[in-house]
Amino acid sequence: MYWKMSIDLSRPLVPSMGQHDPLDGFVVYAELEATAARLAAPAQSVSVSDQAARFAALVHGQDLSTTDALGLGGLLIDAFRMHQLHAAAAVNPELLQSTLAAALLGLRAYTEEGELRLSATQRLAFRELGLAIGLQAVALMAADLQNDARSSVDPRVRASLDALGRYVPLAAEIEAFWRDPQHQHATTWTEHQDINDVMLATSLVPTGFLVLHGLRE
């Protein structure tokens, strides 16, 4: 699996595979399958279950843990999408739990490294804001499970979300830091302003990006 392709998809620009690319691919195909089922797509429609299975095989046994802020945010976002898809029986709960466990392991190490205590000139906003979005996904998952008394919910998932919950306030801290006009004058902000603006806006109103409309119970 190539990490990045040319615009016309004719050749790989980066021939290596990103750590979480197979997980991202699996989640996208699972979303497509669940959407088709919800819309009662015709039987002759093209199925993507084979592609989803191929990605799932790539994910199996892979170490998903990371201490990269954007990677951690991506894991938590994928976990929230799987959480929503689990209600549609589209995702194995084991994969959801392993994703949450990897995120928790990485988040503990990331916060101990002290990156969030550095100056704006030593930080990258879009990567931290990706983490902020993921942390808000944790809050949404926790709220869902608080309102869901079903015994079928994996207790390990509840325990992981409880442990991840202590990091949720970091989302507001990250947003506040990068909303500070003084910090937005740093070259680390101005050199990436387009993506920084998009990520900050998404973090401020995350549900439009996070919620899979039509798939939530």
C-alpha positions, -999 to 999 in steps of 0.1 A, spaced: 0 0 0 15 33 -11 14 63 13 9 89 -14 1 87 -51 4 112 -80 -27 134 -87 -37 112 -117 -30 80 -96 -6 68 -122 24 64 -100 34 64 -63 50 95 -50 59 79 -16 62 41 -21 62 33 16 31 26 37 20 49 65 16 33 99 -21 39 101 -30 38 64 -44 2 65 -66 12 95 -78 43 77 -86 23 46 -105 -4 66 -126 23 83 -135 40 50 -146 7 34 -165 -3 65 -183 31 63 -192 24 26 -205 -11 34 -226 2 63 -240 31 42 -250 7 14 -268 -16 39 -286 14 55 -297 27 21 -308 -9 10 -285 -7 -20 -295 -30 -49 -280 -65 -48 -262 -58 -81 -243 -29 -65 -205 -34 -63 -195 -47 -29 -164 -35 -12 -163 -63 15 -133 -79 -2 -113 -46 -1 -123 -41 36 -111 -76 44 -77 -70 27 -72 -39 48 -83 -57 79 -56 -83 72 -30 -56 69 -41 -41 102 -41 -75 120 -11 -78 144 2 -43 135 16 -21 163 -7 10 161 9 29 190 25 63 183 36 94 201 29 117 172 1 142 180 -15 140 146 -12 102 145 -28 100 180 -57 122 168 -61 99 138 -63 68 159 -90 84 182 -110 96 151 -108 61 136 -119 47 169 -149 69 171 -159 60 135 -156 23 144 -177 30 176 -204 44 154 -201 15 129 -202 -11 157 -239 -3 162 -243 -13 125 -224 -46 132 -198 -34 107 -167 -35 129 -151 -62 151 -151 -49 187 -116 -63 191 -102 -38 166 -120 -9 183 -104 -20 217 -69 -24 203 -71 10 186 -82 27 219 -55 8 238 -28 19 213 -40 55 216 -39 54 253 -4 40 254 8 67 230 -10 95 247 6 87 280 40 89 265 32 120 244 21 140 274 52 130 294 75 142 266 64 178 273 58 190 237 27 209 248 49 230 272 72 243 244 69 277 227 48 283 196 80 284 175 87 248 185 52 234 179 31 225 148 -5 236 152 -21 214 126 -7 183 143 -18 193 178 -52 203 166 -56 169 150 -51 155 185 -76 180 199 -102 167 174 -95 131 184 -99 140 221 -133 154 214 -141 122 197 -133 105 230 -158 127 248 -185 119 223 -178 81 227 -179 84 264 -212 103 263 -227 76 240 -217 48 264 -229 67 294 -263 67 278 -260 30 268 -265 5 295 -263 -25 271 -242 -53 286 -230 -61 251 -206 -31 252 -171 -45 258 -161 -35 294 -125 -31 281 -138 -3 258 -154 14 287 -122 11 308 -101 25 279 -125 54 275 -124 61 312 -86 63 311 -86 84 280 -111 108 295 -85 124 317 -68 137 287 -99 153 271 -93 187 287 -61 190 266 -83 197 236 -94 230 250 -59 238 261 -46 232 226 -73 253 210 -68 282 234 -30 282 228 -34 284 190 -63 309 191 -39 333 209 -30 360 183 6 362 196 10 325 188 -5 329 154 24 353 145 49 325 149 64 312 117 52 277 126 16 290 122 21 314 92 40 288 71 11 264 74 -18 288 78 -42 272 54 -42 238 71 -39 254 105 -71 274 99 -89 243 87 -78 222 116 -87 249 141 -121 254 126 -127 217 127 -116 214 163 -140 242 173 -170 226 156 -159 189 154 -192 171 151 -197 180 114 -165 161 107 -168 133 132 -204 122 132 -214 96 105 -249 109 98 -274 82 92 -253 55 109 -257 65 145 -284 48 165 
